[in-house]
Amino acid sequence: MKYVLLLFCLLPLTGFAESYRWTDEDGKVHFSDQPPPGRDGDKAEQIELKAPEPIGQGESVERTRQELEELRRERQKRRQKARRQQKRQEQQLLQECQQKSRRLSVMKNKRVLYEQEDGSYSGIPMDEHEQRTRELENWIRENCRD
């Protein structure tokens, strides 16, 4: 079993050991790992074949890695920005909920004066006051956490 494994390990090394190139009488160019038989063997040129670049180690692969890393950084920045924006929105909603809750508390405990179009303040009919109170309660129920 050891010898079979050793043979498989050494097999790729023999593939690039010797290569030959020659042109036959018809002008066709041939490549082989054996020199041509007979007198054509004198015409054969021994050539050196270079092994292909190992996968995952070339300049283009490094460039691709850098581009992917840049994309990851940009994605992370976008996520952080979205989190900050969401946190700001949550904070604004919390403040608005607190303001409206205070206003509702005042409205339930006493009649409130409302600013009129001319800038003066006056009370409104009780049914309109109750309607505004219900609208405020509904808004708080729909938008605010308990």
Secondary structure, 3 states (H helix, E strand, C coil): CHHHHHHHHHHHHHCCCCEEEEECCCCCEEEECCCCCHHHHHCCEEECCCCCCCCCCCHHHHHHHHHHHHHHHHHHHHHHHHHHHHHHHHHHHHHHHHHHHHHHHHHHHCCCCEECCCCCEECCCHHHHHHHHHHHHHHHHHHCCC
